[in-house]
């Protein structure tokens, strides 16, 4: 059975996962990269370093973000969020975003890219001393789909 996730189910999936795929583009170029994130129901918060995706989003802020939960090829969920890139240079907004990211429960073992500061896993004394680019995606539209095998218990879809 294939179907649509409701908005609350889509939000639940976006909040549950820790790695999504960020798609950005300009002109004839499209770029998709995995990135760790946190979603609060309004914004997707991310932290990264200068590079192609940041350059592209600064020039063309419309982006797409995708996450999925795959149990097997017959049992999966996928959520897509469309929104606008907002680089966070204001110290208060940036600190708020970095704190959310730092408090996020990450899978273990974690990688170098999930360590926001040398103090990891402990919070730094000052979040704004963390280098790099902090941004959020203002979610304007989201949608979700799922496939569920008829023989699979419904508990798969409970988070």
N, CA, C and O atoms as a GROMACS GRO file, in nm:
protein
  636
    1UNK      N    1   0.085  -0.118   0.000
    1UNK     CA    2   0.000   0.000   0.000
    1UNK      C    3   0.089   0.124   0.000
    1UNK      O    4   0.180   0.136   0.082
    2UNK      N    5   0.063   0.214  -0.091
    2UNK     CA    6   0.134   0.342  -0.098
    2UNK      C    7   0.036   0.451  -0.062
    2UNK      O    8  -0.080   0.448  -0.103
    3UNK      N    9   0.082   0.549   0.014
    3UNK     CA   10  -0.007   0.657   0.053
    3UNK      C   11   0.067   0.783   0.090
    3UNK      O   12   0.190   0.792   0.082
    4UNK      N   13  -0.010   0.881   0.131
    4UNK     CA   14   0.042   1.010   0.173
    4UNK      C   15   0.049   1.016   0.325
    4UNK      O   16  -0.041   0.968   0.394
    5UNK      N   17   0.156   1.076   0.376
    5UNK     CA   18   0.164   1.104   0.518
    5UNK      C   19   0.085   1.231   0.546
    5UNK      O   20   0.085   1.324   0.464
    6UNK      N   21   0.019   1.236   0.659
    6UNK     CA   22  -0.047   1.360   0.701
    6UNK      C   23   0.062   1.461   0.740
    6UNK      O   24   0.179   1.424   0.754
    7UNK      N   25   0.024   1.585   0.758
    7UNK     CA   26   0.120   1.687   0.802
    7UNK      C   27   0.180   1.649   0.938
    7UNK      O   28   0.302   1.659   0.954
    8UNK      N   29   0.100   1.606   1.038
    8UNK     CA   30   0.162   1.565   1.165
    8UNK      C   31   0.258   1.447   1.148
    8UNK      O   32   0.361   1.443   1.214
    9UNK      N   33   0.225   1.351   1.061
    9UNK     CA   34   0.316   1.238   1.037
    9UNK      C   35   0.443   1.284   0.966
    9UNK      O   36   0.553   1.236   0.996
   10UNK      N   37   0.428   1.377   0.872
   10UNK     CA   38   0.544   1.433   0.802
   10UNK      C   39   0.634   1.506   0.901
   10UNK      O   40   0.756   1.490   0.898
   11UNK      N   41   0.575   1.588   0.988
   11UNK     CA   42   0.653   1.658   1.091
   11UNK      C   43   0.724   1.561   1.184
   11UNK      O   44   0.839   1.582   1.220
   12UNK      N   45   0.656   1.454   1.223
   12UNK     CA   46   0.714   1.355   1.312
   12UNK      C   47   0.838   1.291   1.247
   12UNK      O   48   0.939   1.270   1.313
   13UNK      N   49   0.828   1.261   1.119
   13UNK     CA   50   0.942   1.204   1.047
   13UNK      C   51   1.057   1.304   1.038
   13UNK      O   52   1.172   1.268   1.061
   14UNK      N   53   1.026   1.429   1.006
   14UNK     CA   54   1.129   1.533   0.998
   14UNK      C   55   1.198   1.553   1.134
   14UNK      O   56   1.318   1.579   1.139
   15UNK      N   57   1.123   1.541   1.242
   15UNK     CA   58   1.181   1.559   1.376
   15UNK      C   59   1.262   1.438   1.420
   15UNK      O   60   1.356   1.451   1.498
   16UNK      N   61   1.226   1.320   1.372
   16UNK     CA   62   1.290   1.196   1.415
   16UNK      C   63   1.427   1.176   1.354
   16UNK      O   64   1.521   1.136   1.423
   17UNK      N   65   1.440   1.202   1.226
   17UNK     CA   66   1.565   1.174   1.157
   17UNK      C   67   1.672   1.276   1.193
   17UNK      O   68   1.641   1.385   1.243
   18UNK      N   69   1.799   1.242   1.169
   18UNK     CA   70   1.909   1.332   1.203
   18UNK      C   71   1.993   1.372   1.081
   18UNK      O   72   2.071   1.466   1.088
   19UNK      N   73   1.976   1.300   0.970
   19UNK     CA   74   2.046   1.333   0.847
   19UNK      C   75   1.944   1.343   0.735
   19UNK      O   76   1.861   1.254   0.717
   20UNK      N   77   1.952   1.452   0.660
   20UNK     CA   78   1.865   1.472   0.545
   20UNK      C   79   1.948   1.509   0.424
   20UNK      O   80   2.070   1.523   0.432
   21UNK      N   81   1.880   1.525   0.312
   21UNK     CA   82   1.946   1.566   0.189
   21UNK      C   83   1.899   1.704   0.150
   21UNK      O   84   1.780   1.728   0.132
   22UNK      N   85   1.994   1.793   0.136
   22UNK     CA   86   1.967   1.932   0.102
   22UNK      C   87   1.991   1.950  -0.048
   22UNK      O   88   2.099   1.919  -0.098
   23UNK      N   89   1.891   2.000  -0.117
   23UNK     CA   90   1.904   2.026  -0.261
   23UNK      C   91   1.895   2.176  -0.285
   23UNK      O   92   1.804   2.244  -0.237
   24UNK      N   93   1.992   2.226  -0.359
   24UNK     CA   94   1.993   2.367  -0.396
   24UNK      C   95   2.035   2.377  -0.541
   24UNK      O   96   2.090   2.282  -0.598
   25UNK      N   97   2.009   2.490  -0.600
   25UNK     CA   98   2.045   2.502  -0.740
   25UNK      C   99   2.046   2.646  -0.787
   25UNK      O  100   1.992   2.736  -0.723
   26UNK      N  101   2.110   2.664  -0.901
   26UNK     CA  102   2.108   2.794  -0.968
   26UNK      C  103   2.138   2.768  -1.115
   26UNK      O  104   2.226   2.690  -1.149
   27UNK      N  105   2.063   2.835  -1.199
   27UNK     CA  106   2.080   2.813  -1.342
   27UNK      C  107   2.054   2.668  -1.377
   27UNK      O  108   1.952   2.611  -1.339
   28UNK      N  109   2.148   2.607  -1.450
   28UNK     CA  110   2.136   2.467  -1.488
   28UNK      C  111   2.203   2.372  -1.390
   28UNK      O  112   2.210   2.252  -1.416
   29UNK      N  113   2.251   2.423  -1.279
   29UNK     CA  114   2.322   2.341  -1.182
   29UNK      C  115   2.234   2.308  -1.063
   29UNK      O  116   2.170   2.396  -1.005
   30UNK      N  117   2.231   2.180  -1.027
   30UNK     CA  118   2.160   2.132  -0.910
   30UNK      C  119   2.260   2.056  -0.825
   30UNK      O  120   2.344   1.983  -0.877
   31UNK      N  121   2.251   2.074  -0.693
   31UNK     CA  122   2.347   2.014  -0.602
   31UNK      C  123   2.270   1.954  -0.485
   31UNK      O  124   2.187   2.021  -0.424
   32UNK      N  125   2.296   1.828  -0.454
   32UNK     CA  126   2.229   1.759  -0.343
   32UNK      C  127   2.336   1.702  -0.251
   32UNK      O  128   2.427   1.632  -0.297
   33UNK      N  129   2.326   1.732  -0.122
   33UNK     CA  130   2.424   1.683  -0.025
   33UNK      C  131   2.355   1.637   0.103
   33UNK      O  132   2.252   1.693   0.142
   34UNK      N  133   2.411   1.536   0.170
   34UNK     CA  134   2.358   1.498   0.301
   34UNK      C  135   2.406   1.597   0.405
   34UNK      O  136   2.517   1.650   0.396
   35UNK      N  137   2.322   1.622   0.505
   35UNK     CA  138   2.360   1.715   0.611
   35UNK      C  139   2.284   1.678   0.739
   35UNK      O  140   2.167   1.639   0.733
   36UNK      N  141   2.350   1.691   0.854
   36UNK     CA  142   2.281   1.671   0.981
   36UNK      C  143   2.201   1.797   1.011
   36UNK      O  144   2.235   1.907   0.967
   37UNK      N  145   2.095   1.780   1.087
   37UNK     CA  146   2.002   1.892   1.108
   37UNK      C  147   1.917   1.867   1.232
   37UNK      O  148   1.923   1.760   1.293
   38UNK      N  149   1.839   1.968   1.267
   38UNK     CA  150   1.732   1.954   1.366
   38UNK      C  151   1.613   2.034   1.313
   38UNK      O  152   1.630   2.141   1.255
   39UNK      N  153   1.493   1.982   1.334
   39UNK     CA  154   1.370   2.046   1.287
   39UNK      C  155   1.283   2.076   1.407
   39UNK      O  156   1.260   1.989   1.491
   40UNK      N  157   1.233   2.199   1.416
   40UNK     CA  158   1.150   2.238   1.531
   40UNK      C  159   1.004   2.259   1.496
   40UNK      O  160   0.928   2.310   1.579
   41UNK      N  161   0.963   2.222   1.376
   41UNK     CA  162   0.825   2.241   1.334
   41UNK      C  163   0.805   2.364   1.247
   41UNK      O  164   0.702   2.378   1.181
   42UNK      N  165   0.903   2.452   1.247
   42UNK     CA  166   0.897   2.573   1.164
   42UNK      C  167   1.022   2.587   1.078
   42UNK      O  168   1.015   2.626   0.962
   43UNK      N  169   1.137   2.556   1.138
   43UNK     CA  170   1.266   2.571   1.070
   43UNK      C  171   1.345   2.440   1.074
   43UNK      O  172   1.332   2.361   1.168
   44UNK      N  173   1.426   2.421   0.973
   44UNK     CA  174   1.530   2.318   0.971
   44UNK      C  175   1.661   2.392   0.995
   44UNK      O  176   1.699   2.479   0.916
   45UNK      N  177   1.731   2.358   1.104
   45UNK     CA  178   1.856   2.424   1.140
   45UNK      C  179   1.974   2.336   1.099
   45UNK      O  180   1.972   2.214   1.118
   46UNK      N  181   2.077   2.400   1.044
   46UNK     CA  182   2.196   2.328   0.999
   46UNK      C  183   2.321   2.411   1.028
   46UNK      O  184   2.315   2.532   1.046
   47UNK      N  185   2.433   2.341   1.031
   47UNK     CA  186   2.563   2.405   1.046
   47UNK      C  187   2.659   2.339   0.948
   47UNK      O  188   2.659   2.217   0.934
   48UNK      N  189   2.738   2.418   0.881
   48UNK     CA  190   2.830   2.366   0.781
   48UNK      C  191   2.950   2.459   0.769
   48UNK      O  192   2.967   2.550   0.850
   49UNK      N  193   3.031   2.435   0.670
   49UNK     CA  194   3.145   2.521   0.641
   49UNK      C  195   3.127   2.581   0.502
   49UNK      O  196   3.047   2.532   0.423
   50UNK      N  197   3.201   2.685   0.474
   50UNK     CA  198   3.194   2.749   0.343
   50UNK      C  199   3.216   2.646   0.234
   50UNK      O  200   3.299   2.556   0.249
   51UNK      N  201   3.144   2.659   0.126
   51UNK     CA  202   3.159   2.566   0.015
   51UNK      C  203   3.051   2.591  -0.089
   51UNK      O  204   2.979   2.691  -0.084
   52UNK      N  205   3.040   2.499  -0.182
   52UNK     CA  206   2.950   2.514  -0.295
   52UNK      C  207   2.804   2.533  -0.253
   52UNK      O  208   2.736   2.621  -0.305
   53UNK      N  209   2.755   2.451  -0.159
   53UNK     CA  210   2.613   2.462  -0.123
   53UNK      C  211   2.581   2.598  -0.064
   53UNK      O  212   2.476   2.656  -0.093
   54UNK      N  213   2.671   2.650   0.021
   54UNK     CA  214   2.648   2.782   0.082
   54UNK      C  215   2.651   2.890  -0.026
   54UNK      O  216   2.566   2.979  -0.027
   55UNK      N  217   2.748   2.883  -0.115
   55UNK     CA  218   2.756   2.980  -0.224
   55UNK      C  219   2.628   2.979  -0.308
   55UNK      O  220   2.573   3.085  -0.341
   56UNK      N  221   2.580   2.860  -0.342
   56UNK     CA  222   2.460   2.849  -0.424
   56UNK      C  223   2.337   2.902  -0.350
   56UNK      O  224   2.255   2.973  -0.409
   57UNK      N  225   2.323   2.867  -0.222
   57UNK     CA  226   2.205   2.910  -0.147
   57UNK      C  227   2.205   3.061  -0.125
   57UNK      O  228   2.099   3.123  -0.120
   58UNK      N  229   2.321   3.121  -0.112
   58UNK     CA  230   2.328   3.266  -0.097
   58UNK      C  231   2.276   3.335  -0.223
   58UNK      O  232   2.212   3.440  -0.217
   59UNK      N  233   2.305   3.275  -0.338
   59UNK     CA  234   2.261   3.335  -0.465
   59UNK      C  235   2.117   3.298  -0.499
   59UNK      O  236   2.044   3.378  -0.558
   60UNK      N  237   2.076   3.177  -0.463
   60UNK     CA  238   1.939   3.130  -0.490
   60UNK      C  239   1.890   3.060  -0.364
   60UNK      O  240   1.918   2.942  -0.344
   61UNK      N  241   1.815   3.132  -0.279
   61UNK     CA  242   1.779   3.078  -0.148
   61UNK      C  243   1.666   2.974  -0.145
   61UNK      O  244   1.641   2.916  -0.039
   62UNK      N  245   1.599   2.951  -0.255
   62UNK     CA  246   1.494   2.848  -0.255
   62UNK      C  247   1.560   2.710  -0.256
   62UNK      O  248   1.644   2.680  -0.342
   63UNK      N  249   1.522   2.625  -0.159
   63UNK     CA  250   1.583   2.494  -0.145
   63UNK      C  251   1.477   2.387  -0.121
   63UNK      O  252   1.360   2.416  -0.097
   64UNK      N  253   1.521   2.264  -0.130
   64UNK     CA  254   1.437   2.148  -0.100
   64UNK      C  255   1.516   2.060  -0.005
   64UNK      O  256   1.638   2.048  -0.017
   65UNK      N  257   1.447   1.999   0.090
   65UNK     CA  258   1.511   1.915   0.191
   65UNK      C  259   1.434   1.784   0.200
   65UNK      O  260   1.311   1.785   0.205
   66UNK      N  261   1.505   1.672   0.201
   66UNK     CA  262   1.439   1.541   0.202
   66UNK      C  263   1.498   1.451   0.309
   66UNK      O  264   1.619   1.450   0.331
   67UNK      N  265   1.410   1.376   0.377
   67UNK     CA  266   1.453   1.272   0.470
   67UNK      C  267   1.372   1.146   0.440
   67UNK      O  268   1.264   1.152   0.383
   68UNK      N  269   1.428   1.034   0.480
   68UNK     CA  270   1.351   0.910   0.468
   68UNK      C  271   1.384   0.815   0.581
   68UNK      O  272   1.489   0.824   0.645
   69UNK      N  273   1.294   0.726   0.602
   69UNK     CA  274   1.310   0.619   0.700
   69UNK      C  275   1.281   0.492   0.622
   69UNK      O  276   1.169   0.468   0.578
   70UNK      N  277   1.384   0.409   0.606
   70UNK     CA  278   1.373   0.289   0.525
   70UNK      C  279   1.389   0.166   0.612
   70UNK      O  280   1.496   0.140   0.667
   71UNK      N  281   1.281   0.091   0.624
   71UNK     CA  282   1.291  -0.038   0.694
   71UNK      C  283   1.335  -0.144   0.595
   71UNK      O  284   1.424  -0.223   0.623
   72UNK      N  285   1.272  -0.144   0.479
   72UNK     CA  286   1.310  -0.227   0.365
   72UNK      C  287   1.240  -0.169   0.243
   72UNK      O  288   1.170  -0.068   0.255
   73UNK      N  289   1.258  -0.228   0.128
   73UNK     CA  290   1.207  -0.169   0.005
   73UNK      C  291   1.054  -0.167  -0.002
   73UNK      O  292   0.997  -0.100  -0.089
   74UNK      N  293   0.986  -0.240   0.086
   74UNK     CA  294   0.840  -0.242   0.087
   74UNK      C  295   0.782  -0.164   0.204
   74UNK      O  296   0.660  -0.155   0.220
   75UNK      N  297   0.869  -0.109   0.287
   75UNK     CA  298   0.824  -0.038   0.408
   75UNK      C  299   0.914   0.083   0.431
   75UNK      O  300   1.026   0.070   0.481
   76UNK      N  301   0.864   0.199   0.394
   76UNK     CA  302   0.944   0.320   0.405
   76UNK      C  303   0.854   0.442   0.420
   76UNK      O  304   0.734   0.437   0.394
   77UNK      N  305   0.916   0.551   0.463
   77UNK     CA  306   0.851   0.681   0.469
   77UNK      C  307   0.948   0.785   0.415
   77UNK      O  308   1.069   0.771   0.431
   78UNK      N  309   0.896   0.887   0.353
   78UNK     CA  310   0.977   0.994   0.298
   78UNK      C  311   0.906   1.127   0.319
   78UNK      O  312   0.784   1.137   0.301
   79UNK      N  313   0.983   1.228   0.357
   79UNK     CA  314   0.927   1.363   0.374
   79UNK      C  315   1.011   1.461   0.294
   79UNK      O  316   1.134   1.452   0.291
   80UNK      N  317   0.943   1.554   0.230
   80UNK     CA  318   1.009   1.659   0.155
   80UNK      C  319   0.959   1.793   0.206
   80UNK      O  320   0.839   1.815   0.221
   81UNK      N  321   1.054   1.883   0.233
   81UNK     CA  322   1.021   2.018   0.278
   81UNK      C  323   1.076   2.117   0.175
   81UNK      O  324   1.191   2.106   0.133
   82UNK      N  325   0.995   2.212   0.137
   82UNK     CA  326   1.036   2.320   0.047
   82UNK      C  327   1.045   2.447   0.130
   82UNK      O  328   0.959   2.474   0.213
   83UNK      N  329   1.149   2.524   0.107
   83UNK     CA  330   1.163   2.644   0.188
   83UNK      C  331   1.270   2.738   0.138
   83UNK      O  332   1.319   2.727   0.025
   84UNK      N  333   1.304   2.832   0.226
   84UNK     CA  334   1.399   2.938   0.193
   84UNK      C  335   1.516   2.937   0.290
   84UNK      O  336   1.497   2.936   0.412
   85UNK      N  337   1.636   2.936   0.234
   85UNK     CA  338   1.761   2.944   0.309
   85UNK      C  339   1.772   3.080   0.377
   85UNK      O  340   1.748   3.183   0.314
   86UNK      N  341   1.808   3.081   0.505
   86UNK     CA  342   1.833   3.204   0.580
   86UNK      C  343   1.963   3.185   0.658
   86UNK      O  344   1.967   3.108   0.754
   87UNK      N  345   2.068   3.254   0.617
   87UNK     CA  346   2.194   3.247   0.690
   87UNK      C  347   2.178   3.324   0.821
   87UNK      O  348   2.124   3.434   0.823
   88UNK      N  349   2.226   3.265   0.929
   88UNK     CA  350   2.209   3.325   1.061
   88UNK      C  351   2.338   3.394   1.104
   88UNK      O  352   2.431   3.330   1.152
   89UNK      N  353   2.341   3.524   1.086
   89UNK     CA  354   2.458   3.602   1.128
   89UNK      C  355   2.429   3.678   1.258
   89UNK      O  356   2.522   3.716   1.329
   90UNK      N  357   2.302   3.701   1.289
   90UNK     CA  358   2.266   3.764   1.416
   90UNK      C  359   2.311   3.673   1.530
   90UNK      O  360   2.273   3.556   1.532
   91UNK      N  361   2.391   3.724   1.624
   91UNK     CA  362   2.444   3.639   1.731
   91UNK      C  363   2.338   3.564   1.811
   91UNK      O  364   2.359   3.448   1.848
   92UNK      N  365   2.224   3.627   1.839
   92UNK     CA  366   2.118   3.562   1.915
   92UNK      C  367   2.055   3.446   1.839
   92UNK      O  368   2.036   3.338   1.894
   93UNK      N  369   2.022   3.469   1.712
   93UNK     CA  370   1.962   3.364   1.630
   93UNK      C  371   2.060   3.251   1.605
   93UNK      O  372   2.025   3.133   1.608
   94UNK      N  373   2.185   3.288   1.580
   94UNK     CA  374   2.288   3.188   1.553
   94UNK      C  375   2.311   3.100   1.676
   94UNK      O  376   2.318   2.978   1.665
   95UNK      N  377   2.322   3.162   1.793
   95UNK     CA  378   2.342   3.089   1.917
   95UNK      C  379   2.224   2.995   1.945
   95UNK      O  380   2.243   2.881   1.986
   96UNK      N  381   2.102   3.045   1.921
   96UNK     CA  382   1.981   2.963   1.939
   96UNK      C  383   1.988   2.838   1.851
   96UNK      O  384   1.959   2.728   1.897
   97UNK      N  385   2.024   2.856   1.724
   97UNK     CA  386   2.032   2.744   1.630
   97UNK      C  387   2.141   2.645   1.672
   97UNK      O  388   2.119   2.524   1.670
   98UNK      N  389   2.258   2.696   1.708
   98UNK     CA  390   2.368   2.608   1.747
   98UNK      C  391   2.335   2.530   1.874
   98UNK      O  392   2.373   2.414   1.888
   99UNK      N  393   2.264   2.594   1.965
   99UNK     CA  394   2.223   2.524   2.088
   99UNK      C  395   2.127   2.410   2.054
   99UNK      O  396   2.140   2.301   2.108
  100UNK      N  397   2.030   2.436   1.965
  100UNK     CA  398   1.937   2.331   1.922
  100UNK      C  399   2.012   2.214   1.859
  100UNK      O  400   1.984   2.098   1.888
  101UNK      N  401   2.108   2.247   1.773
  101UNK     CA  402   2.186   2.142   1.707
  101UNK      C  403   2.270   2.065   1.809
  101UNK      O  404   2.282   1.943   1.799
  102UNK      N  405   2.327   2.135   1.904
  102UNK     CA  406   2.412   2.070   2.004
  102UNK      C  407   2.331   1.980   2.095
  102UNK      O  408   2.380   1.874   2.137
  103UNK      N  409   2.208   2.018   2.126
  103UNK     CA  410   2.124   1.938   2.214
  103UNK      C  411   2.061   1.819   2.145
  103UNK      O  412   2.006   1.730   2.209
  104UNK      N  413   2.070   1.819   2.013
  104UNK     CA  414   2.009   1.711   1.934
  104UNK      C  415   2.073   1.578   1.969
  104UNK      O  416   2.196   1.567   1.977
  105UNK      N  417   1.992   1.479   1.991
  105UNK     CA  418   2.045   1.346   2.018
  105UNK      C  419   2.094   1.289   1.885
  105UNK      O  420   2.016   1.270   1.792
  106UNK      N  421   2.224   1.262   1.878
  106UNK     CA  422   2.283   1.211   1.756
  106UNK      C  423   2.313   1.062   1.771
  106UNK      O  424   2.339   1.014   1.881
  107UNK      N  425   2.310   0.991   1.661
  107UNK     CA  426   2.343   0.848   1.669
  107UNK      C  427   2.490   0.830   1.705
  107UNK      O  428   2.575   0.911   1.668
  108UNK      N  429   2.518   0.724   1.775
  108UNK     CA  430   2.657   0.695   1.811
  108UNK      C  431   2.700   0.574   1.732
  108UNK      O  432   2.620   0.483   1.715
  109UNK      N  433   2.820   0.567   1.683
  109UNK     CA  434   2.923   0.668   1.699
  109UNK      C  435   2.897   0.787   1.609
  109UNK      O  436   2.838   0.773   1.502
  110UNK      N  437   2.941   0.901   1.652
  110UNK     CA  438   2.921   1.020   1.572
  110UNK      C  439   3.047   1.049   1.490
  110UNK      O  440   3.154   0.993   1.515
  111UNK      N  441   3.032   1.136   1.394
  111UNK     CA  442   3.143   1.167   1.306
  111UNK      C  443   3.195   1.308   1.333
  111UNK      O  444   3.134   1.385   1.407
  112UNK      N  445   3.307   1.339   1.273
  112UNK     CA  446   3.367   1.471   1.288
  112UNK      C  447   3.272   1.582   1.245
  112UNK      O  448   3.272   1.690   1.304
  113UNK      N  449   3.190   1.555   1.143
  113UNK     CA  450   3.100   1.660   1.094
  113UNK      C  451   2.985   1.689   1.189
  113UNK      O  452   2.922   1.794   1.178
  114UNK      N  453   2.957   1.599   1.282
  114UNK     CA  454   2.850   1.628   1.380
  114UNK      C  455   2.904   1.695   1.505
  114UNK      O  456   2.826   1.740   1.589
  115UNK      N  457   3.036   1.704   1.518
  115UNK     CA  458   3.096   1.770   1.633
  115UNK      C  459   3.106   1.918   1.604
  115UNK      O  460   3.193   1.962   1.528
  116UNK      N  461   3.017   1.996   1.663
  116UNK     CA  462   3.013   2.139   1.635
  116UNK      C  463   3.131   2.215   1.694
  116UNK      O  464   3.170   2.319   1.642
  117UNK      N  465   3.188   2.162   1.802
  117UNK     CA  466   3.299   2.233   1.866
  117UNK      C  467   3.397   2.132   1.923
  117UNK      O  468   3.364   2.014   1.936
  118UNK      N  469   3.517   2.175   1.958
  118UNK     CA  470   3.616   2.085   2.019
  118UNK      C  471   3.569   2.030   2.155
  118UNK      O  472   3.624   1.931   2.204
  119UNK      N  473   3.469   2.094   2.215
  119UNK     CA  474   3.418   2.050   2.345
  119UNK      C  475   3.324   1.931   2.334
  119UNK      O  476   3.282   1.876   2.436
  120UNK      N  477   3.290   1.891   2.212
  120UNK     CA  478   3.192   1.785   2.190
  120UNK      C  479   3.224   1.664   2.276
  120UNK      O  480   3.341   1.625   2.280
  121UNK      N  481   3.129   1.603   2.345
  121UNK     CA  482   2.985   1.624   2.335
  121UNK      C  483   2.931   1.726   2.434
  121UNK      O  484   2.809   1.738   2.450
  122UNK      N  485   3.018   1.800   2.499
  122UNK     CA  486   2.974   1.900   2.595
  122UNK      C  487   2.952   2.033   2.526
  122UNK      O  488   3.021   2.065   2.429
  123UNK      N  489   2.857   2.112   2.575
  123UNK     CA  490   2.833   2.242   2.511
  123UNK      C  491   2.948   2.339   2.537
  123UNK      O  492   3.006   2.338   2.645
  124UNK      N  493   2.979   2.420   2.439
  124UNK     CA  494   3.085   2.520   2.460
  124UNK      C  495   3.034   2.630   2.553
  124UNK      O  496   2.914   2.646   2.572
  125UNK      N  497   3.128   2.703   2.610
  125UNK     CA  498   3.088   2.814   2.697
  125UNK      C  499   3.015   2.922   2.618
  125UNK      O  500   2.923   2.985   2.669
  126UNK      N  501   3.054   2.942   2.494
  126UNK     CA  502   2.995   3.044   2.409
  126UNK      C  503   2.967   2.982   2.272
  126UNK      O  504   3.060   2.951   2.198
  127UNK      N  505   2.840   2.965   2.239
  127UNK     CA  506   2.804   2.901   2.112
  127UNK      C  507   2.854   2.980   1.991
  127UNK      O  508   2.888   2.920   1.889
  128UNK      N  509   2.858   3.112   2.000
  128UNK     CA  510   2.898   3.191   1.884
  128UNK      C  511   3.048   3.185   1.855
  128UNK      O  512   3.093   3.243   1.756
  129UNK      N  513   3.125   3.116   1.939
  129UNK     CA  514   3.266   3.094   1.908
  129UNK      C  515   3.284   2.976   1.813
  129UNK      O  516   3.394   2.952   1.764
  130UNK      N  517   3.176   2.902   1.789
  130UNK     CA  518   3.181   2.791   1.693
  130UNK      C  519   3.194   2.851   1.554
  130UNK      O  520   3.113   2.935   1.514
  131UNK      N  521   3.294   2.809   1.481
  131UNK     CA  522   3.317   2.863   1.347
  131UNK      C  523   3.225   2.795   1.246
  131UNK      O  524   3.159   2.695   1.278
  132UNK      N  525   3.221   2.848   1.127
  132UNK     CA  526   3.141   2.789   1.021
  132UNK      C  527   3.016   2.869   0.993
  132UNK      O  528   2.997   2.978   1.047
  133UNK      N  529   2.933   2.815   0.908
  133UNK     CA  530   2.810   2.881   0.863
  133UNK      C  531   2.692   2.812   0.930
  133UNK      O  532   2.675   2.690   0.919
  134UNK      N  533   2.611   2.890   0.997
  134UNK     CA  534   2.489   2.839   1.059
  134UNK      C  535   2.373   2.897   0.982
  134UNK      O  536   2.368   3.017   0.954
  135UNK      N  537   2.278   2.810   0.947
  135UNK     CA  538   2.163   2.858   0.870
  135UNK      C  539   2.038   2.779   0.907
  135UNK      O  540   2.043   2.675   0.973
  136UNK      N  541   1.928   2.833   0.862
  136UNK     CA  542   1.801   2.764   0.880
  136UNK      C  543   1.727   2.770   0.748
  136UNK      O  544   1.752   2.854   0.662
  137UNK      N  545   1.636   2.677   0.735
  137UNK     CA  546   1.546   2.676   0.620
  137UNK      C  547   1.407   2.704   0.675
  137UNK      O  548   1.354   2.628   0.756
  138UNK      N  549   1.350   2.813   0.630
  138UNK     CA  550   1.213   2.845   0.669
  138UNK      C  551   1.122   2.754   0.586
  138UNK      O  552   1.108   2.772   0.465
  139UNK      N  553   1.060   2.656   0.653
  139UNK     CA  554   0.977   2.559   0.582
  139UNK      C  555   0.846   2.624   0.542
  139UNK      O  556   0.771   2.674   0.626
  140UNK      N  557   0.819   2.624   0.412
  140UNK     CA  558   0.697   2.685   0.358
  140UNK      C  559   0.594   2.581   0.315
  140UNK      O  560   0.474   2.609   0.314
  141UNK      N  561   0.642   2.463   0.279
  141UNK     CA  562   0.552   2.356   0.237
  141UNK      C  563   0.622   2.224   0.266
  141UNK      O  564   0.743   2.213   0.252
  142UNK      N  565   0.545   2.124   0.305
  142UNK     CA  566   0.602   1.992   0.328
  142UNK      C  567   0.501   1.886   0.288
  142UNK      O  568   0.380   1.906   0.295
  143UNK      N  569   0.554   1.774   0.248
  143UNK     CA  570   0.471   1.664   0.203
  143UNK      C  571   0.540   1.534   0.238
  143UNK      O  572   0.662   1.530   0.255
  144UNK      N  573   0.465   1.428   0.248
  144UNK     CA  574   0.524   1.299   0.281
  144UNK      C  575   0.451   1.185   0.213
  144UNK      O  576   0.332   1.195   0.184
  145UNK      N  577   0.524   1.079   0.190
  145UNK     CA  578   0.468   0.958   0.128
  145UNK      C  579   0.517   0.838   0.208
  145UNK      O  580   0.613   0.847   0.285
  146UNK      N  581   0.449   0.726   0.190
  146UNK     CA  582   0.492   0.603   0.254
  146UNK      C  583   0.451   0.484   0.168
  146UNK      O  584   0.361   0.492   0.085
  147UNK      N  585   0.521   0.376   0.191
  147UNK     CA  586   0.479   0.246   0.139
  147UNK      C  587   0.484   0.151   0.256
  147UNK      O  588   0.579   0.153   0.334
  148UNK      N  589   0.382   0.068   0.268
  148UNK     CA  590   0.372  -0.027   0.378
  148UNK      C  591   0.323  -0.159   0.322
  148UNK      O  592   0.218  -0.165   0.258
  149UNK      N  593   0.398  -0.262   0.347
  149UNK     CA  594   0.357  -0.396   0.307
  149UNK      C  595   0.235  -0.436   0.388
  149UNK      O  596   0.229  -0.411   0.508
  150UNK      N  597   0.141  -0.498   0.324
  150UNK     CA  598   0.018  -0.541   0.393
  150UNK      C  599   0.050  -0.637   0.506
  150UNK      O  600  -0.022  -0.640   0.606
  151UNK      N  601   0.156  -0.714   0.494
  151UNK     CA  602   0.191  -0.812   0.598
  151UNK      C  603   0.274  -0.753   0.711
  151UNK      O  604   0.309  -0.825   0.805
  152UNK      N  605   0.308  -0.624   0.704
  152UNK     CA  606   0.389  -0.559   0.807
  152UNK      C  607   0.301  -0.504   0.919
  152UNK      O  608   0.200  -0.439   0.890
  153UNK      N  609   0.336  -0.528   1.044
  153UNK     CA  610   0.258  -0.470   1.154
  153UNK      C  611   0.259  -0.318   1.147
  153UNK      O  612   0.356  -0.259   1.099
  154UNK      N  613   0.154  -0.256   1.194
  154UNK     CA  614   0.142  -0.110   1.187
  154UNK      C  615   0.239  -0.040   1.281
  154UNK      O  616   0.253   0.082   1.273
  155UNK      N  617   0.306  -0.112   1.370
  155UNK     CA  618   0.398  -0.046   1.462
  155UNK      C  619   0.516   0.018   1.390
  155UNK      O  620   0.583   0.105   1.448
  156UNK      N  621   0.543  -0.022   1.267
  156UNK     CA  622   0.651   0.040   1.189
  156UNK      C  623   0.632   0.190   1.181
  156UNK      O  624   0.730   0.265   1.181
  157UNK      N  625   0.508   0.236   1.174
  157UNK     CA  626   0.482   0.377   1.154
  157UNK      C  627   0.470   0.454   1.283
  157UNK      O  628   0.441   0.574   1.281
  158UNK      N  629   0.493   0.389   1.394
  158UNK     CA  630   0.491   0.459   1.522
  158UNK      C  631   0.634   0.503   1.556
  158UNK      O  632   0.728   0.424   1.544
  159UNK      N  633   0.648   0.626   1.597
  159UNK     CA  634   0.781   0.677   1.634
  159UNK      C  635   0.785   0.700   1.783
  159UNK      O  636   0.888   0.742   1.836
   0.00000   0.00000   0.00000
